[in-house]
Amino acid sequence: MTRELHLGAFLMESGHHVAAWRDPGVPDRAGLDFGLYRRLAQTAEAALFDLVFFADSVAVEEGAGAERFSRSARFEPLTLLSALAAVTDRIGLVGTVTATYNEPYHVARKFASLDHLSGGRSGWNLVTSDNASEAGNFGRDQHVGHADRYARAEEFLRVVRGLWDSWDDDAFVNDRASGLYYRPESRHVLAHEGEHFKVRGPLNVARSPQGQPVVVQAGASEAGRQLAAASAELVFTAQPTLQAAQAFYADLKSRAEAAGRPADAIKILPGVYAVVGESRAEAEDKQGALQALVDPTAAVGLLSRMIGNFDLSGYALDEPLPELPLTDTGQRSRQQLLSGLARDGQLTLRQLALKIAGGRGHLSLVGTAADVADVLQQWFEQGAADGFNVMPPTLPAGLDDFAHLVVPELQRRGLFRTRYVGRTLREHLGLKRPVVSR
């Protein structure tokens, strides 16, 4: 069978550019506009994307420049995905829920329910919270440290997966004649007792149509890679260059094999921020117009969050990025990536903030459909990606451009499907249906 790449539509309120909300083509209050999200999900489904994806945080953005972001008014992702399940038929539905400030039973129940609502299309993006502001919403004065967050996440996932296997596939017989609703031997009590959780079970949701929802992970630190290699089925990652992406891809696939898993049991989708035009000049004009709307305070505020929750607002904009200690509250992998961009490009604080205003350190492309497809094909064929998580600069226009221009180009090259073959997210991704583990 010919290998085809996978595409996710990473939908973020107004779009991924920090100034997207100021673009006149973006609806007001886009993060709370269900009509917009319905249109976006249906656009992605018509273009045969594998999935739509929503990031999340359980706190309002804070710090210098936060009042200039559009990230503080948005739907809770499971609620939104449940609504989108009713207005779509095939596309996968993936949402972020943190393992740092949640409980396993709640998470297992919600994603199993979404899988039933959608006919087997749900996926859980397991993260450890990188927004230090979340701590105050859950009775803590300080954010959980990096190592503790990942230790909790590993056990959290084991509990969730155990709960998803609370019932055999054929447990519920609904035998009206005998009065037997379910086979008692098909009910499995988890009885988990660990360092962080004590959970009896079983889950009060039948086994899901996919067996289990797809587990997604996005950490690229040492702890994040180990968790992904052992457990994740889909990995989102930020990789700015082909060489960095190839190294990450090879490392994660080899770790998966070392953990006793086939290399193709884990699909790797780097993010791609793509500004697409009918001509290169048009694409460059679109990106230039967005960059002209960037408020330096907002750009530095975004950089402050992304580089590890360090307040950079007091530093001179036209001086080099200051030396920063290793973050214990934010994303260590993203801190290293952004610090490397600044160092290698000899960028000032202002230049770095403007550089990441759209892609936040992800692969960033500006050009025609052929230009974008050339790079995606190179990464796909040269061991850097199994597909891409597409990050439209603005919504809805940025997704429309990719769906109507880039997808047909990929299809012409034989790189992307021309119809859905399966109905579940696992089938789209070529992942096996898990059996009940005991």
C-alpha angles and dihedrals in degrees: 000000000000113000114243127191124245126231131204124188107221102202117195118177106268094000137285100285111095090230096043093110089062093057110108091226093061117090119242114259089011092168090066098039107108091180089061093049091048090053092047094049091048091048090052091047093050087052089051097242115172093230151344116235134202125195119206147191128192095221139058115258110261138183133061112342095012091124088063096056125091093214101095101076114056144119124271101254102232090052091049094045091051089055091047090051088067095053099042133057112193114012119104119248115215125177136177121242120170122232090206099069104024139070123245097232093056093048094046091050096047097049093043088052091049089051090055093044092052100039095248105325105117130117132180119218101208112206139165109230115263096179106091090198090073092074094072092057092060104047098272130123092200134034118254112264122252098253093045091048091056095043089053091046093053092053091040090058093048090054094047092050091047090052091049086059093053091115136036115241092253097039097115107067098164091206104181094182096057096030092236112142098178137001107256092213089059092061115092124196111210098203092186119182117176144142095283107019142040109191125165103185152152104182115242092225123082118246108287127252091252092047086242131007113258113270114224127189133187108184120118101178118104091267091045093051092050092051092047095047092051100041119003124100097188125030127198114200142173111231119161099190138038092241093052091047093049091051092049092046094050092045095050095044091050091048090051091053090047087054089056097259129123112253091239092055087083122056119202119209116180115202118253124196103203128185106188131191139169085250134020089247091056092049091048090049090053092051092044092052090053093046089052089059094055114117108212090223091057093045093052090044090055091047090049091057096042096048094057110293095291118148106236096169094103096056125095111264095219097049127086120277107276120245108266131196119241107280120243095182103043140044109304093192093053091046090055092045095051094042088052092051090052094046098044094044094040088231127175120229090261093049093049092048091051092045093057096037090105111024101024090218098321124123105290122201130182118182148068125325089261091050091052094043091051091060095042090050092049092051092044095049098039101057101266104106147010088208140316142270101225116220110196113209092220135010133266096359098052094054091044090054093051095043096047100037112023100036094056089049091053090048091051088056092051092244100116136043122267093203139012112262099183134036103220130070089242090056092050090052096042093242124150121246107248120235122226108277121213 
